[in-house]
Amino acid sequence: MTRLPEFLAVNLRGPVTRGALVECPPNGEWLAIRFRLGTYLPKIPTTVLIDRHDVQLPVLPNGRFLFSDLSWEIPSYDNAEHLVARLARAGVIARSQATDAAVDGDVDWMSQRSVQRHFRRVTGMTFSSYQQIQRARRAADLLVNGSSVLEATSDAGYFDQAHLTRSVRQLIGMTPARLARERPQLSFSYKTTTS
C-alpha cells in the first residue's frame, strides 16, 4: 500500500531478483505484506509479477480495494494479519509445502526435476537463483553490520572478492564497499533501499 497526499494505491508485487534504489518521499506512508517463500497466488502466475511487474489493484471509493473479484479492507499495521488469514480462507493465496521442503533439502519424495519445476512455478525463479539471492542478502547483512569485504566474502561463501562484488551489485543494487561505508537501511526484501 502506498499513501501520499492525494494518492492511494494497492499493488501486487512479486519476487525481486535484482537490486534497485527506490525514492520514498518523506510525506508518504508505505505498508508491505511480505509473504513467506512458498506462498503464491493460485490465479496469478508468480512469473507475471517478478522483478517489479506490479499489478495495481482498483481502490474503491469506500476505502477498500478489489482483488480476485472480492472487496478487501485496505491493509494497515492493525489489520494485516487478519487480511492475510482472510485471503487464505478465500483461496486467494496458498502455500506450497514442496517449496519449504526444497529449501530444507527434504525432497527425497520428489525427483530433482519435479522439485525444480515446482519451485519455479511457485516462486517465479529457479532454486539456484533463490540460493544466490540468499547468499547476497547474507553478505549485505554482514557488510552493513561491520564486517570487512574480505570477511563477508569468506563468511557468505564467495570464491573471491570479485565474485562477491558482482553478485552483491547485481542482487542488492550497491557495491560491497558502499554497503560497508554507508551502512544504509535495507528494505524488507534486502533488494532496495529507502532514503
N, C-alpha and C positions, 0 to 999 in steps of 0.2 A: 504494500500500500504506500502510495506517495501522496502527501498532502502539502500543498503550497498555497499561499493566498490565491484565492480564485481558481484553484485546480485540485482535483482529487482523481486518482487513478488506482485501479487494482489490476495488477499484471500477473500472469503466469510466467515464470522464468525457469528454464531447465538448468541442467548442469553447465558449468563454465569450465572449459578445458584450456583456456589461456588467459593470461593476466590483462587487466585493463584498469586505468585510473578513472575514477568517477567523481564528478563535481557534485557536491552536496551543499546547496545554498544554506546559509545559517538560519533562514526563516522557514525551513522545511521540516517535515516530520516523515520518517520512514519506518515502516514495520515490515519485517520479512519473517515468514514462517518457513524455516528450513527443515525439509523432511529428511528423515534418516535414509541412508543409502538402502535401496531396495523398495522404497515407496514409489509408486508410479500411478499414472492416470490411465485406467483401462481404455478410455475412449480417445485418448490423445497420445500418439507415439512420442516417446521422450526425444527421439531424434529430431522431431519438428521444433522442439523448444531449446535445443542445445546451443550454447555459445551466443546467448543474448538474442535469440529469435523469440522475443517475448510475444505473448498474446495479451492484448489489453482487453479486459473484461468490461462489459457495459455496467456503468454505475447508474442506478435508478434515482429518481427524484426523492424517494423516501429514505435515502441514505443506505440502501442495500445494493448488492451487485448480483448480476446474473452469471451463473456458471453451471454448465451441464443441465440447462433448461430449468434450473431452480433458482430461487431468490435466497441470498445469504446475507447475514449481517456483515458489515464492513469489519475487517479484523482490527482488534485493539489488543493492548497488553492484557486486558482483563478477560477477553473472550476467546483468545487464540486457541487454547486447548479445547474449549468447548466446540469451536468451529471445526477443528481437525477431527474430533470424535464424530461430529455430525456428518462430515464429508465421508468418513469411513463407513458409518452406518448406512449412508445412502449409496455406497458403492462407487463414489466419485474418485476415491483413492483406494489403493490396495497395497498389500505388502507381498514381497517375494522372499520366501524363506530360502530359495535356492541362491539368491544373491548373498544373503548372510553366510550361507554355507561356503560359497566361493571365497569370500573374504577370509573366513576362518580356516580354509583349507580342508573342510569336511565334505568333500564331494565324491567320495568313493561310489556312491549310489547313482552317479551320472557320468556319462562319457565326457572326456575333456572337451570335445567339440560341442556337446549339448550345454555344458557349463558356459563356454564362450558365447554361444548363440543367445542363451537365456540372459546372461549378464548384459550383453549389448542391447538386447531388446528392452530390458527394464531400465538401464541406466543411460542409454544413448551413447555409450563409449565402450571400448574394449577393456578387458580386465587389466591388460598391461598399461593402458593409458591411465586407468584409475591408480595403479601402483606408482606410476611416475608422478602423478599429482600428489599423492600422499607423501612421497619422498621429498618433493619440493616444498610442501607445507611444513614438513618436519625441519628442513633446512632453514626455511624462512623464520620459523619459530625460534630455532637456535640462534640465528643471527640477531633477531630483534631483542632477544633476551641476553645478549652479551657475548655469545661465542664468537671466536675469530672465524674468518673464512676457512682457514685450514682445519679447525676443529669441526666446523659444520660439514665440510667435505667428508671427513672421516666418519663422524657420528651419523650422518644421514646416508652413508653407503655409496658415495660417488667415487668413481675411478680416480678422478683428479679434479683440480680446481677449475679447469676449463669446462669440464663436464657439468660441474655444479653451476657455473656461471651461465652456460647456455640454457640449462634446464630451468633455473630459477627465473632468469629473464623472460623466458617464454611463458612459463606457467604461472608466475606470480606477478610479472609485469615490472619488476625492478631488478637491478643488478644486486648481487650479494653485498658488494661494498656499500651501495646506497642503503640497503636494509640495515646493515651494521652501523652505518654512520648516523642515519636519520631516525632509526627505530620508529617507523610510522605505525599508526594504528591500522592494523589489517582488518578487513571486514570479516563478517561471519563465515564467508566462503574462502578466505585467505587468497582471493584472486583479485580483489580490488582494494583500493584504499580510500578513506574518506578524508576530506580536508576542511 
